Structure formats: C-alpha cells, structure tokens
Amino acid sequence: DPDLSFAVFFLAPDKTIYGRYGTRSDFYKAEREVSLEGLKVAMATALKWHQERDKFKSLLSAKKGPETKYKTLADFPSSQGGRGRRGRGGFGGGRCTHCHDLRTAEQFSYRQAGEPMPENVLFSWPMPDAAGLRLDPKKRATVASIWEKSPAEKAGFKAGDEIVSFEGQPILSIADVQWVLHNAGVEDDLTAEVMRDGQIVKVDMHLDADWRRYANISWRTTTDVLRRNLLGGIEYRDVEPDERKELGIAHNVVALKASRGASRSSGAIRRDDVIVAVDGKKKYMSEGDLIAYYAQEKKRGDEITFTVIRDGKREQVKTAVSY
C-alpha cells in the first residue's frame, strides 16, 4: 500500500488474522501514528490471543473481510497485466504486477467500466479521526481525545477509553479500528466495547452519509494518482479565512485555490484561480470532495463548468473530463 510506510499482519498458521498494525495520516509526518511502544502492545496482544485461540477464533473471522470481485492484482482490467519489466537492452523482460498498485487498480476499474467510484474505494481505510476519535499511537486503540460535535462525542466515547471490541471484533491497534471503519456502510451504526475505569462499557455510534469525507486524503499517494488523471495534476487548497473575507466568500461555501500543477497563463484553470462554484453548486467542497465529484458524478468526455475568481473578477470556465 503506497499510502503506508510501515504495516504488519499478525497471522496464525491456519491463516487466521489476529490483527493489523501500522497506519498513516500525513505525508510528512509518516511516523505520527506508529511507535515501538504501540507495536509492542499489539504483538503481546496477538500472542495472547494465539495462546487462547479457541476462545478468540470465532470472533476473528470478520478480520478476513468479504469476498472480492478480483482475486489478484493481475485480474483487474485496469492493471493491463502489470508494468513492463526491464530486461537487457530495455523493457524486454515481460510483465510484472506491483502490489502497491492494487488500490489504484481498484479505483480505476470503476472508471474503465463507466461506474461511479464507491465511497469506500475513494475514501478507503479512513482514520478514526473521520468519526471524531484521535487514538494514542503508544497504546492499544486508546482514545486520546475526541472532536466536538463528532459521531464519537455524540456516541459517548471518552478520553482514556480503550477500545477492546468493535463490531464484535477484538481490537489491538489503530489499524484494527480502521479495518472496521473501512468495511462500514455509507451510513451505518457501529457498536464498540471499551474498557473504562476497569469496566466494560458498550458504546453505540451512528455514522452519517458523509462521515468518510471528514478525513483528509489529499496527502495520499493514491490521491495524487487520482489528481493527475481527474484534475489534470492540479493541486487545490482550501482558501484561508482571511483570504475568504478579502474575496467576499462565506465560510461555508466552496473556495478552492489552484496551486501546484496549474499553469499561470494557460488552461481552463490557472494558478491562483479560486473556484467558487462547480456546475453552479456553491456547497462547501474540499479537494477530496472535488475529486469525488469527478469520480462519482462525471464520465469521460463530460463537461464541467467552474465559476472562478481570477485577477479579482468572477468568470466561468469550462473543461472536459479526460479520464
């Protein structure tokens, strides 16, 4: 997975998955969610479950996940049989499938089929932050803090809670929590059991339809591939409050500024253009939302009309979806 820098599976000889360890939420702070202390706790927990496997085995079955449409990376239509493998004198060494291309192959299989990209494919492996949970990387899935007005706060999670079970699955790490969230529905109700003050407490959490989009995916390598293919390689950032005020843009509407990858003098969207409407829609959008609009609402050849602020003036520009 190119969006990770370190990952571990804890596996039994019979292929039972005890759990996962290793996650990431930032390009430059790759080690923020991993630690030797957290890995040690996860390893000790996995060993304990292995010693008591008859007790835990039935609870671990969901960690394998549902059946997938394609069995291997080479089966994806978008993988095109893998990349050319360099041999003597050039690319004469046959084809080679790269495991780290899996997520991108899955995403673009929907584009090739002309189908909308599902939320759990576009916003895959959501951090617990998407539900309002910040977990301590040095402990076993332990809540460090909670976002105000988030699903986690409304559910009753508290700082210090250790998540021991989530949707019936034993939990040993942040990555285990991500696994449950990754397999949750577009809108869903999840149940956790937490250790609080020495007692097990049940917590029921509701996730609304947009819950995955609360997580930032702009830093991901897989997002950069989507950006190149769908947005023409242009990177967008949300306009800061002071600049919004200066441009007369409300805080709760779209205001995306074209930055890296945009030309200063040519193209439908140019460097420093500020998008204030997409096909007439002014609803707030992050860059991830804009990518989702392309991936879920538009097909190759469709046209998109942007209202932009360019050199202090508002104007409409049109561009065609090329992929």
C-alpha positions as CSV (number, residue, x, y, z in Angstrom):
1,D,0.0,0.0,0.0
2,P,1.8,3.2,-1.1
3,D,-0.2,5.2,1.4
4,L,1.6,3.4,4.3
5,S,5.2,3.4,5.4
6,F,5.0,0.5,7.8
7,A,2.5,-2.3,8.2
8,V,2.2,-5.6,10.0
9,F,-0.2,-8.5,9.8
10,F,-0.4,-10.9,12.8
11,L,-1.3,-14.3,11.2
12,A,-1.8,-17.9,12.6
13,P,-0.6,-20.9,10.6
14,D,-4.2,-21.6,9.5
15,K,-4.4,-18.0,8.0
16,T,-6.5,-16.6,10.9
17,I,-5.8,-12.9,11.1
18,Y,-5.3,-11.7,14.7
19,G,-4.9,-8.1,13.7
20,R,-3.1,-5.4,11.8
21,Y,-0.6,-2.8,12.9
22,G,0.6,0.4,11.2
23,T,-1.2,3.4,9.8
24,R,-0.5,6.9,8.4
25,S,-2.4,10.2,8.1
26,D,0.2,12.6,6.8
27,F,2.8,12.7,4.0
28,Y,5.5,14.5,6.0
29,K,4.7,13.0,9.5
30,A,4.7,9.4,8.4
31,E,5.5,8.1,11.9
32,R,2.9,10.1,13.8
33,E,0.5,7.1,14.2
34,V,3.1,4.4,14.8
35,S,5.5,3.7,17.7
36,L,7.6,1.0,19.1
37,E,5.5,1.1,22.3
38,G,2.3,0.6,20.3
39,L,3.8,-2.2,18.2
40,K,5.0,-4.0,21.4
41,V,1.5,-3.9,22.9
42,A,0.0,-5.1,19.6
43,M,2.5,-8.0,19.4
44,A,1.9,-9.0,23.0
45,T,-1.9,-8.9,22.5
46,A,-1.7,-11.1,19.3
47,L,0.5,-13.6,21.2
48,K,-2.1,-13.8,24.0
49,W,-4.9,-14.4,21.5
50,H,-2.8,-17.1,19.8
51,Q,-2.4,-18.9,23.1
52,E,-6.1,-18.6,23.7
53,R,-7.1,-19.1,20.0
54,D,-10.0,-21.4,20.8
55,K,-11.6,-18.6,22.7
56,F,-11.0,-15.9,20.1
57,K,-11.1,-17.7,16.8
58,S,-14.8,-17.3,16.1
59,L,-14.6,-13.6,16.9
60,L,-11.7,-13.1,14.4
61,S,-13.4,-14.4,11.3
62,A,-14.6,-10.9,10.2
63,K,-11.0,-9.8,10.0
64,K,-10.7,-11.6,6.7
65,G,-13.3,-9.4,5.1
66,P,-15.9,-10.1,2.3
67,E,-15.1,-11.8,-0.9
68,T,-13.6,-9.6,-3.6
69,K,-14.6,-9.4,-7.2
70,Y,-11.0,-9.8,-8.4
71,K,-8.6,-12.4,-6.7
72,T,-5.3,-10.9,-7.7
73,L,-3.9,-7.6,-9.0
74,A,-3.4,-9.0,-12.5
75,D,-7.2,-9.8,-12.6
76,F,-8.1,-6.1,-12.6
77,P,-8.9,-4.8,-16.1
78,S,-7.1,-1.5,-15.2
79,S,-3.9,-3.3,-14.3
80,Q,-3.3,-4.2,-18.0
81,G,-1.3,-7.2,-17.0
82,G,1.1,-5.2,-14.9
83,R,4.0,-3.0,-15.8
84,G,6.8,-3.7,-18.4
85,R,9.7,-5.4,-16.7
86,R,13.1,-4.1,-17.7
87,G,15.4,-6.7,-19.2
88,R,18.7,-6.5,-21.1
89,G,18.6,-3.6,-23.6
90,G,15.2,-2.2,-22.4
91,F,11.8,-3.3,-21.5
92,G,12.1,-6.9,-22.8
93,G,11.6,-8.7,-19.6
94,G,7.9,-9.4,-19.8
95,R,5.2,-8.0,-17.4
96,C,5.4,-7.5,-13.6
97,T,2.5,-6.7,-11.3
98,H,3.3,-4.3,-8.5
99,C,1.4,-5.0,-5.3
100,H,1.4,-1.3,-4.4
101,D,-0.7,-0.6,-7.5
102,L,-3.6,-2.5,-6.0
103,R,-5.6,0.4,-4.6
104,T,-5.2,2.4,-7.8
105,A,-6.2,-0.6,-10.0
106,E,-9.3,-1.0,-7.9
107,Q,-10.2,2.7,-8.2
108,F,-9.7,2.9,-11.9
109,S,-11.5,-0.3,-12.7
110,Y,-14.7,1.7,-11.9
111,R,-13.6,4.5,-14.3
112,Q,-13.0,2.0,-17.1
113,A,-16.4,0.4,-16.5
114,G,-18.1,3.9,-16.6
115,E,-19.3,3.3,-13.0
116,P,-19.3,5.7,-10.0
117,M,-16.4,5.1,-7.7
118,P,-17.9,3.9,-4.3
119,E,-17.2,5.9,-1.1
120,N,-15.3,3.0,0.5
121,V,-13.0,2.8,-2.6
122,L,-12.4,6.5,-2.9
123,F,-12.1,7.2,0.8
124,S,-10.6,3.8,1.8
125,W,-9.1,3.0,5.2
126,P,-10.5,6.0,7.0
127,M,-8.6,7.2,10.1
128,P,-10.6,7.0,13.3
129,D,-10.4,10.8,13.1
130,A,-13.2,10.6,10.5
131,A,-15.5,9.6,13.3
132,G,-14.0,12.1,15.7
133,L,-11.6,9.7,17.5
134,R,-7.9,10.6,18.0
135,L,-6.2,7.4,19.3
136,D,-2.9,7.2,21.2
137,P,-0.2,5.6,19.0
138,K,1.6,4.3,22.1
139,K,-1.3,2.3,23.4
140,R,-3.7,-0.3,22.4
141,A,-6.5,1.6,20.5
142,T,-6.9,4.0,23.4
143,V,-8.8,7.3,22.9
144,A,-6.5,10.3,23.4
145,S,-9.1,13.0,22.5
146,I,-12.5,13.5,20.8
147,W,-13.6,16.1,18.3
148,E,-16.5,18.2,19.4
149,K,-19.9,17.5,17.7
150,S,-18.4,14.4,16.1
151,P,-20.1,10.9,15.9
152,A,-17.7,9.8,18.6
153,E,-18.7,12.5,21.0
154,K,-22.4,12.0,20.3
155,A,-22.0,8.3,21.0
156,G,-20.4,8.9,24.4
157,F,-16.8,7.9,23.8
158,K,-14.4,9.5,26.4
159,A,-10.7,10.2,26.5
160,G,-8.9,7.2,28.1
161,D,-11.4,4.6,26.7
162,E,-9.6,1.5,25.5
163,I,-11.4,0.0,22.6
164,V,-11.3,-3.7,23.2
165,S,-14.0,-4.7,20.7
166,F,-15.5,-3.0,17.6
167,E,-18.4,-4.6,15.7
168,G,-17.7,-7.8,17.6
169,Q,-14.1,-7.9,16.5
170,P,-11.3,-7.9,19.1
171,I,-9.1,-4.8,18.6
172,L,-5.4,-4.5,19.2
173,S,-4.4,-1.3,17.3
174,I,-5.4,1.8,15.4
175,A,-5.2,-0.2,12.2
176,D,-7.8,-2.6,13.5
177,V,-10.2,0.2,14.2
178,Q,-9.5,1.4,10.6
179,W,-10.4,-2.1,9.3
180,V,-13.8,-1.9,10.9
181,L,-14.4,1.6,9.6
182,H,-13.2,0.6,6.1
183,N,-15.9,-2.1,5.9
184,A,-18.7,0.1,7.4
185,G,-21.5,1.3,5.1
186,V,-22.1,4.7,3.6
187,E,-24.3,5.4,6.6
188,D,-24.1,2.9,9.4
189,D,-24.5,2.2,13.1
190,L,-21.5,0.6,14.9
191,T,-21.1,-0.9,18.3
192,A,-17.9,-0.8,20.4
193,E,-17.0,-2.2,23.8
194,V,-14.5,0.0,25.7
195,M,-12.6,-0.5,29.0
196,R,-13.4,2.5,31.2
197,D,-12.3,2.7,34.8
198,G,-11.9,-1.1,34.9
199,Q,-15.3,-1.9,33.5
200,I,-16.5,-2.9,30.0
201,V,-18.9,-0.2,28.6
202,K,-20.9,-0.5,25.5
203,V,-20.9,2.4,23.0
204,D,-23.2,2.8,20.0
205,M,-22.1,5.2,17.3
206,H,-24.1,6.4,14.3
207,L,-22.2,7.5,11.1
208,D,-24.0,9.8,8.8
209,A,-23.8,9.6,5.0
210,D,-20.8,11.9,4.6
211,W,-18.7,10.6,7.5
212,R,-15.8,9.3,5.4
213,R,-15.2,12.7,3.9
214,Y,-14.2,14.2,7.3
215,A,-10.8,12.6,6.9
216,N,-8.1,14.3,4.8
217,I,-7.0,12.2,1.9
218,S,-5.1,14.9,-0.1
219,W,-1.7,13.8,1.1
220,R,-2.1,10.2,-0.1
221,T,0.0,8.8,-3.0
222,T,-3.2,7.1,-4.3
223,T,-4.9,10.5,-4.3
224,D,-2.1,12.0,-6.3
225,V,-2.7,9.4,-9.0
226,L,-6.4,10.5,-9.0
227,R,-5.4,14.1,-9.0
228,R,-3.2,13.6,-12.1
229,N,-5.9,11.7,-14.0
230,L,-9.0,13.5,-12.9
231,L,-7.9,17.1,-12.1
232,G,-5.2,17.4,-14.7
233,G,-2.5,17.3,-12.0
234,I,-3.6,20.5,-10.3
235,E,-3.5,20.6,-6.5
236,Y,-6.2,22.6,-4.7
237,R,-6.1,24.0,-1.2
238,D,-9.0,25.5,0.8
239,V,-8.8,29.3,0.9
240,E,-7.9,30.5,4.4
241,P,-10.5,32.6,6.4
242,D,-8.7,35.9,6.0
243,E,-8.5,35.5,2.2
244,R,-12.1,34.4,2.1
245,K,-13.1,37.6,3.9
246,E,-10.9,39.7,1.5
247,L,-12.6,38.0,-1.6
248,G,-16.1,38.2,-0.1
249,I,-16.6,34.4,0.2
250,A,-18.6,33.0,3.0
251,H,-17.0,30.4,5.3
252,N,-19.5,27.6,4.4
253,V,-19.2,27.5,0.6
254,V,-16.6,26.2,-1.8
255,A,-13.4,28.2,-2.2
256,L,-10.6,26.1,-3.6
257,K,-7.4,27.7,-4.8
258,A,-5.4,26.2,-7.7
259,S,-1.8,25.9,-6.6
260,R,0.8,23.4,-7.5
261,G,0.5,21.9,-11.0
262,A,-1.5,24.7,-12.5
263,S,-0.2,27.0,-15.3
264,R,-0.1,30.7,-14.7
265,S,-1.1,31.6,-18.2
266,S,-2.9,28.8,-20.0
267,G,-5.5,26.1,-19.4
268,A,-9.1,26.3,-18.2
269,I,-8.0,26.5,-14.6
270,R,-4.9,28.6,-13.9
271,R,-2.5,29.1,-11.0
272,D,-4.2,31.1,-8.1
273,D,-7.7,30.8,-9.6
274,V,-10.3,30.4,-6.8
275,I,-13.2,28.0,-7.6
276,V,-16.4,29.4,-6.0
277,A,-18.9,27.2,-7.8
278,V,-18.9,23.8,-9.6
279,D,-21.6,23.3,-12.2
280,G,-23.5,26.1,-10.4
281,K,-23.2,24.4,-7.0
282,K,-21.7,26.5,-4.2
283,K,-21.8,23.9,-1.4
284,Y,-18.6,23.6,0.5
285,M,-16.0,21.3,-1.0
286,S,-12.6,20.0,0.0
287,E,-10.2,18.9,-2.6
288,G,-11.3,15.3,-1.8
289,D,-14.9,16.3,-2.5
290,L,-13.9,17.7,-5.8
291,I,-12.1,14.5,-6.8
292,A,-15.2,12.6,-5.6
293,Y,-17.4,14.8,-7.8
294,Y,-15.3,13.8,-10.9
295,A,-15.1,10.2,-9.8
296,Q,-18.8,9.7,-8.9
297,E,-20.8,12.2,-11.0
298,K,-18.8,12.5,-14.2
299,K,-17.7,10.3,-17.0
300,R,-15.0,10.7,-19.6
301,G,-16.0,13.4,-22.1
302,D,-18.4,15.1,-19.7
303,E,-18.1,18.9,-19.3
304,I,-17.7,20.8,-16.0
305,T,-18.4,24.5,-15.6
306,F,-16.4,26.3,-12.9
307,T,-17.0,29.7,-11.6
308,V,-13.7,31.2,-10.6
309,I,-12.2,34.4,-9.2
310,R,-9.3,35.3,-11.5
311,D,-7.4,38.6,-11.0
312,G,-10.2,39.9,-8.8
313,K,-13.0,39.1,-11.3
314,R,-15.6,36.3,-11.4
315,E,-15.8,34.4,-14.7
316,Q,-17.0,31.0,-15.9
317,V,-14.6,28.4,-17.5
318,K,-15.4,25.0,-18.9
319,T,-13.3,21.9,-19.0
320,A,-13.9,18.3,-20.3
321,V,-13.3,15.3,-18.2
322,S,-10.4,13.5,-19.9
323,Y,-10.4,10.2,-17.9
